[in-house]
Amino acid sequence: IEYSITKKATIGINIYDITGRSVYDMTANNQEPGNYKLSLDFSTLNLTSGIYFYKFLAVGGVGNKLFSETKRMIYIK
């Protein structure tokens, strides 16, 4: 999952299965502006092949939401 931020922010990335169950949560505090890439090893999560959704959330220093987006991805073993 690649993303860019233009302001210092706390980043949250959550992955959900098709039923809405959370299967992975990641928070990165106080990331500086720039380009980032999150690489996941799905084999360690013991997931089956299928459709998953990830939600990206960027929150500013005073708790205001800067950006939020949900996207679909397909995992194939």
HUBELCOR-V923933 format. One record per pair of residues at least 12 apart in sequence whose ideal C-beta (glycine too) atoms are under 8 Angstrom apart, sorted by the first residue. I is the first residue (numbers start at 1). J is the second residue. D is the distance in whole Angstrom. If there is no record, write none. Layout:
BEGIN
i:I j:J d:D
i:I j:J d:D
END
This chain:
BEGIN
i:1 j:13 d:6
i:1 j:37 d:7
i:1 j:38 d:4
i:1 j:40 d:8
i:1 j:54 d:6
i:1 j:56 d:7
i:2 j:35 d:7
i:2 j:36 d:7
i:2 j:37 d:5
i:2 j:38 d:8
i:3 j:35 d:8
i:3 j:36 d:6
i:3 j:37 d:8
i:3 j:38 d:8
i:3 j:56 d:6
i:4 j:34 d:7
i:4 j:35 d:5
i:4 j:36 d:7
i:5 j:31 d:6
i:5 j:33 d:6
i:5 j:34 d:7
i:5 j:36 d:7
i:5 j:58 d:6
i:5 j:66 d:8
i:5 j:67 d:8
i:6 j:33 d:5
i:7 j:33 d:6
i:7 j:60 d:7
i:7 j:66 d:6
i:8 j:30 d:6
i:8 j:31 d:7
i:8 j:32 d:6
i:8 j:33 d:7
i:8 j:60 d:8
i:8 j:61 d:7
i:9 j:30 d:8
i:9 j:31 d:6
i:9 j:58 d:4
i:9 j:59 d:6
i:9 j:60 d:6
i:9 j:61 d:8
i:9 j:66 d:6
i:10 j:27 d:7
i:10 j:28 d:7
i:10 j:29 d:5
i:10 j:30 d:6
i:10 j:31 d:7
i:10 j:58 d:7
i:10 j:59 d:5
i:11 j:26 d:8
i:11 j:27 d:7
i:11 j:28 d:4
i:11 j:31 d:5
i:11 j:36 d:8
i:11 j:56 d:7
i:11 j:57 d:7
i:11 j:58 d:6
i:11 j:59 d:8
i:12 j:25 d:7
i:12 j:26 d:7
i:12 j:27 d:5
i:12 j:28 d:8
i:12 j:55 d:8
i:12 j:56 d:8
i:12 j:57 d:4
i:12 j:58 d:8
i:12 j:59 d:7
i:13 j:25 d:8
i:13 j:26 d:5
i:13 j:38 d:6
i:13 j:54 d:6
i:13 j:55 d:7
i:13 j:56 d:6
i:13 j:57 d:8
i:14 j:26 d:8
i:14 j:54 d:7
i:14 j:55 d:5
i:14 j:57 d:8
i:15 j:40 d:8
i:15 j:52 d:6
i:15 j:53 d:7
i:15 j:54 d:5
i:15 j:55 d:8
i:16 j:52 d:7
i:16 j:53 d:5
i:16 j:54 d:8
i:16 j:55 d:7
i:17 j:47 d:8
i:17 j:50 d:7
i:17 j:52 d:6
i:18 j:50 d:6
i:18 j:51 d:5
i:18 j:52 d:7
i:18 j:53 d:8
i:23 j:45 d:6
i:23 j:47 d:6
i:23 j:52 d:7
i:24 j:40 d:7
i:24 j:45 d:6
i:26 j:38 d:7
i:42 j:75 d:6
i:47 j:75 d:6
i:48 j:77 d:8
i:49 j:75 d:6
i:49 j:76 d:5
i:49 j:77 d:5
i:50 j:74 d:7
i:50 j:75 d:6
i:51 j:72 d:6
i:51 j:73 d:8
i:51 j:74 d:6
i:51 j:75 d:8
i:52 j:72 d:7
i:52 j:73 d:5
i:52 j:74 d:8
i:52 j:75 d:6
i:53 j:70 d:6
i:53 j:71 d:7
i:53 j:72 d:6
i:53 j:73 d:7
i:54 j:70 d:7
i:54 j:71 d:6
i:54 j:73 d:6
i:55 j:68 d:7
i:55 j:69 d:7
i:55 j:70 d:5
i:56 j:68 d:7
i:56 j:69 d:5
i:56 j:70 d:8
i:56 j:71 d:8
END
